């Protein structure tokens, strides 16, 4: 079995980047100066991921204010509005307001992939997009536009985003649907999410695709519907509730998907017990017959301070080594480009 690792998503900003963003807002720093600083800081994060043995790396997304904002800024007929708490985190996002079906203006990911790709060897570059259901349900819209219609429209644009990103060199595409871990999420929402994730994945060519659910463990009836998605892999937040996740995955499995386990807890600064996580992973994968398994953090890393995010990435690398040895698997440290 091949074992690979990758952070789930964005990193926090360090002190210098935070100050630069404030200075830019005050007119004390030009956009080009800010862009150069974000770029160099992102290269530092890419280097830290590679040094920690990550198979697929992200650019850090240091200039993203929230998961939706870059796409809101790149599309017509939608604007960011008031702040709202992002799930149960000490983190807020601006609610997208759609006056009509969105239309593309600029690409979000393709230019970033081209810019950072020369620096990611021997790893592969991963792009992350918000799932259409989470995007639609956490937005507001004008009259005459249902959430389902909005989700379909968003999926159309994200499919184009993914196609361009893959053409630019991305080898992994992650579709985030954290809303499906909510206790009030329904099987119908999961059916829609599965359908639209499959649509987005169809534009990814030979690149690996991941449907990611985090901030909790979904209900069994919701999870069952996700097994129908046509993504390569299915990623779940195991570390949020080890016992609940183990029970769900031991009984339901991963279907035809590659298993991706969110084990390293990126919502707390405390050090993880790697022996416990190795034991949990072994129990979950006991009946798993897939050819590969991915290991990741429970959530994006931007919920904790910068220095702790780097420590968590190191731990993820150690964990991948330990689980690979435990399973008698092959640790994947290099991505063979197509």
Legacy VTK file of the C-alpha trace (Angstrom):
# vtk DataFile Version 3.0
C-alpha trace
ASCII
DATASET POLYDATA
POINTS 338 float
0.000 0.000 0.000
1.266 3.470 -0.882
1.079 6.123 1.838
1.095 9.831 0.981
0.570 12.998 3.004
-0.663 16.531 2.396
-1.995 19.425 4.515
-5.734 19.869 4.091
-5.608 23.547 3.199
-4.414 27.078 3.952
-1.731 28.103 6.441
-1.916 31.021 8.889
-0.087 34.260 8.130
3.108 35.006 9.981
3.625 38.268 11.856
5.343 40.015 8.923
2.600 39.133 6.432
-0.121 40.278 8.846
1.626 43.634 9.275
2.095 43.984 5.517
-1.617 43.405 4.887
-2.509 46.077 7.448
0.000 48.498 5.918
-1.430 47.856 2.452
-4.962 48.607 3.685
-3.679 51.887 5.149
-1.960 52.860 1.901
1.527 52.468 3.392
2.519 49.529 1.174
1.929 49.128 -2.549
0.201 46.090 -4.012
3.421 44.986 -5.727
5.352 45.175 -2.451
2.653 43.168 -0.682
2.541 40.632 -3.499
6.318 40.113 -3.355
6.161 39.534 0.389
3.269 37.061 0.158
5.068 35.233 -2.642
8.323 34.842 -0.701
6.432 33.779 2.441
4.515 31.213 0.394
7.780 29.768 -0.930
8.930 29.328 2.675
5.777 27.316 3.412
6.220 25.195 0.289
9.773 24.443 1.389
8.604 23.511 4.893
6.054 21.090 3.451
8.593 19.420 1.189
11.106 19.159 4.045
8.422 17.487 6.168
7.768 14.879 3.491
4.469 16.138 2.077
3.622 14.410 -1.195
1.173 17.102 -2.316
1.687 20.724 -1.262
-0.425 23.877 -1.205
0.899 27.395 -1.723
-0.375 28.460 1.711
-3.183 30.674 0.337
-1.886 33.497 2.554
-3.801 36.137 0.590
-7.147 34.316 0.970
-9.393 36.001 3.521
-11.731 32.983 3.546
-12.494 29.955 1.384
-15.112 31.791 -0.711
-13.608 35.260 -1.193
-11.176 34.591 -4.077
-14.007 33.175 -6.175
-16.429 35.911 -5.175
-13.821 38.436 -6.331
-13.314 36.587 -9.627
-17.013 36.314 -10.587
-19.814 38.644 -11.640
-23.213 38.866 -9.910
-21.841 38.163 -6.431
-20.369 40.393 -3.748
-19.006 39.854 -0.209
-21.278 41.265 2.503
-21.364 41.118 6.319
-19.211 38.930 8.533
-20.470 35.639 9.954
-18.807 33.064 12.176
-17.293 30.225 10.143
-18.768 27.096 11.744
-17.753 26.962 15.423
-14.277 28.453 14.902
-12.862 31.724 16.136
-12.846 32.762 12.482
-15.226 34.758 10.291
-16.074 34.907 6.593
-17.903 37.491 4.502
-21.233 36.125 3.323
-21.381 35.984 -0.485
-24.534 37.577 -1.869
-25.609 36.420 -5.339
-27.909 38.745 -7.280
-28.038 36.261 -10.161
-26.218 33.182 -11.421
-22.477 33.848 -11.230
-20.403 34.446 -14.340
-16.614 34.158 -14.602
-14.349 37.172 -15.035
-10.875 35.898 -14.092
-9.356 32.550 -13.117
-8.373 31.995 -9.486
-6.109 28.957 -9.540
-4.441 28.644 -12.950
-2.208 31.748 -12.544
-1.202 30.595 -9.036
-0.322 27.123 -10.254
1.886 28.512 -13.016
3.588 30.862 -10.562
4.377 28.323 -7.843
4.843 25.134 -9.862
8.603 25.611 -10.465
9.155 25.486 -6.687
7.237 22.362 -5.640
9.514 19.553 -6.888
9.598 16.708 -5.969
6.065 17.115 -4.583
2.906 17.739 -6.580
0.811 20.920 -6.490
-2.657 20.708 -4.932
-5.500 23.173 -5.496
-8.496 23.515 -3.194
-11.977 24.726 -4.145
-15.065 25.192 -1.961
-17.705 22.558 -2.541
-20.771 23.917 -4.390
-23.205 22.842 -1.657
-21.215 24.467 1.168
-20.761 27.560 -1.018
-24.478 27.835 -1.864
-25.819 27.104 1.632
-23.419 29.530 3.312
-24.334 32.322 0.889
-27.396 34.488 0.340
-29.139 35.109 -2.956
-31.793 37.280 -4.502
-35.332 36.089 -5.217
-35.860 33.447 -7.880
-32.566 31.644 -7.312
-32.832 28.475 -5.231
-29.896 26.995 -3.347
-29.871 23.972 -5.648
-29.809 26.181 -8.773
-27.043 28.272 -7.222
-25.025 25.155 -6.355
-25.292 23.929 -9.951
-24.164 27.323 -11.274
-21.232 27.406 -8.864
-20.243 23.881 -9.913
-20.132 24.984 -13.554
-17.640 27.717 -12.763
-15.575 25.545 -10.426
-15.383 22.853 -13.105
-13.817 25.401 -15.450
-11.473 26.523 -12.643
-10.308 22.966 -12.079
-9.831 22.290 -15.785
-7.582 25.328 -16.137
-5.652 24.536 -12.954
-4.917 20.999 -14.131
-3.815 22.284 -17.545
-1.462 24.634 -15.679
0.099 21.711 -13.802
-1.964 20.871 -10.692
-1.884 17.129 -9.943
-4.419 17.081 -7.096
-7.797 18.803 -6.781
-9.583 18.959 -3.435
-13.284 19.821 -3.182
-14.228 20.962 0.336
-17.721 20.244 1.673
-17.394 20.881 5.433
-21.107 21.684 5.714
-21.898 17.981 5.340
-20.437 17.261 8.772
-23.143 19.427 10.344
-25.757 17.394 12.283
-28.486 19.185 10.304
-27.039 18.217 6.911
-29.408 15.918 5.044
-28.913 12.953 2.705
-30.378 15.080 -0.117
-27.641 17.652 0.419
-25.069 14.847 0.264
-26.598 13.496 -2.964
-26.281 16.959 -4.531
-22.738 17.380 -3.212
-21.755 13.972 -4.585
-23.227 14.763 -7.998
-21.561 18.158 -8.275
-18.206 16.952 -6.922
-18.290 14.254 -9.601
-18.950 16.920 -12.221
-15.985 18.994 -11.053
-13.760 15.906 -10.839
-14.580 15.013 -14.437
-12.616 18.107 -15.525
-9.484 17.065 -13.630
-8.144 14.656 -16.251
-5.558 12.304 -14.753
-5.120 14.399 -11.610
-6.159 12.904 -8.291
-9.416 14.328 -6.894
-10.478 14.438 -3.243
-13.886 15.148 -1.713
-13.134 16.489 1.779
-15.534 16.705 4.741
-14.292 18.173 8.018
-15.207 20.062 11.235
-16.787 16.841 12.452
-17.905 13.381 11.412
-20.985 13.214 9.134
-24.025 11.148 10.015
-24.057 7.647 8.538
-26.994 8.386 6.206
-25.171 11.447 4.853
-21.852 9.647 4.494
-23.438 6.790 2.536
-24.459 9.208 -0.220
-20.901 10.551 -0.499
-19.723 7.067 -1.403
-21.438 7.574 -4.772
-19.157 10.442 -5.772
-16.798 9.918 -8.693
-13.804 11.542 -7.010
-10.628 9.505 -6.636
-10.499 9.878 -2.856
-12.714 10.614 0.121
-11.246 12.591 3.030
-12.778 12.650 6.518
-11.927 14.526 9.706
-11.032 11.589 11.951
-9.245 13.524 14.685
-12.303 15.568 15.678
-13.929 12.480 17.189
-11.715 9.406 16.993
-14.264 6.891 18.230
-17.161 8.166 16.128
-15.009 8.290 13.004
-13.600 4.818 13.628
-17.092 3.388 14.075
-18.385 5.038 10.889
-15.460 4.094 8.672
-15.121 0.583 10.051
-18.768 -0.112 9.192
-19.140 1.868 5.947
-15.634 1.825 4.520
-14.579 4.035 1.612
-16.355 2.334 -1.269
-14.192 2.539 -4.376
-12.375 5.634 -3.110
-8.839 6.068 -1.915
-8.987 6.608 1.863
-7.756 9.959 3.191
-7.640 10.268 6.985
-7.597 13.671 8.690
-5.655 12.646 11.777
-3.343 15.446 12.919
-5.540 17.855 14.867
-5.101 21.320 13.380
-7.700 23.023 15.583
-5.565 22.821 18.732
-1.959 23.721 19.502
-1.348 20.695 21.697
0.925 17.959 20.379
-0.865 14.893 19.027
-0.296 11.422 20.456
1.146 9.711 17.411
0.899 6.230 18.948
-2.842 6.728 19.418
-3.292 8.014 15.868
-1.343 5.065 14.436
-3.612 2.703 16.382
-6.761 4.479 15.145
-5.552 4.406 11.542
-4.729 0.697 11.838
-8.237 -0.073 13.089
-9.901 1.967 10.353
-7.764 0.420 7.621
-8.010 -3.150 8.907
-10.460 -4.202 6.186
-9.363 -1.590 3.648
-8.146 -3.129 0.394
-7.238 0.025 -1.508
-3.846 0.504 -3.118
-3.115 3.817 -1.389
-4.000 5.853 1.661
-3.624 9.584 2.194
-2.944 11.288 5.527
-3.813 14.887 6.249
-4.704 17.384 8.966
-8.195 17.502 10.436
-8.867 20.980 8.984
-7.052 23.825 7.296
-4.076 25.021 9.349
-5.074 28.696 9.416
-6.988 28.243 12.684
-3.800 28.024 14.774
-0.725 30.297 15.138
1.975 30.169 12.466
4.676 28.334 14.427
2.224 25.635 15.514
1.130 25.087 11.913
4.731 24.234 11.001
4.942 21.849 13.964
1.739 20.120 12.835
3.169 19.580 9.350
6.276 17.977 10.867
4.025 15.716 12.953
2.051 14.760 9.851
5.281 13.691 8.175
6.282 11.601 11.212
2.820 10.061 11.343
2.968 9.081 7.665
6.299 7.353 8.300
4.946 5.466 11.319
1.747 4.351 9.582
3.695 3.286 6.503
5.909 1.073 8.679
2.911 -0.272 10.603
1.084 -1.240 7.411
4.191 -2.458 5.637
3.486 0.138 2.973
5.534 2.325 0.653
5.970 5.962 1.691
5.408 8.230 -1.321
7.669 11.279 -1.248
7.786 12.148 -4.933
5.037 12.669 -7.474
5.714 11.360 -10.952
4.472 14.043 -13.338
2.362 12.990 -16.307
LINES 1 339
338 0 1 2 3 4 5 6 7 8 9 10 11 12 13 14 15 16 17 18 19 20 21 22 23 24 25 26 27 28 29 30 31 32 33 34 35 36 37 38 39 40 41 42 43 44 45 46 47 48 49 50 51 52 53 54 55 56 57 58 59 60 61 62 63 64 65 66 67 68 69 70 71 72 73 74 75 76 77 78 79 80 81 82 83 84 85 86 87 88 89 90 91 92 93 94 95 96 97 98 99 100 101 102 103 104 105 106 107 108 109 110 111 112 113 114 115 116 117 118 119 120 121 122 123 124 125 126 127 128 129 130 131 132 133 134 135 136 137 138 139 140 141 142 143 144 145 146 147 148 149 150 151 152 153 154 155 156 157 158 159 160 161 162 163 164 165 166 167 168 169 170 171 172 173 174 175 176 177 178 179 180 181 182 183 184 185 186 187 188 189 190 191 192 193 194 195 196 197 198 199 200 201 202 203 204 205 206 207 208 209 210 211 212 213 214 215 216 217 218 219 220 221 222 223 224 225 226 227 228 229 230 231 232 233 234 235 236 237 238 239 240 241 242 243 244 245 246 247 248 249 250 251 252 253 254 255 256 257 258 259 260 261 262 263 264 265 266 267 268 269 270 271 272 273 274 275 276 277 278 279 280 281 282 283 284 285 286 287 288 289 290 291 292 293 294 295 296 297 298 299 300 301 302 303 304 305 306 307 308 309 310 311 312 313 314 315 316 317 318 319 320 321 322 323 324 325 326 327 328 329 330 331 332 333 334 335 336 337
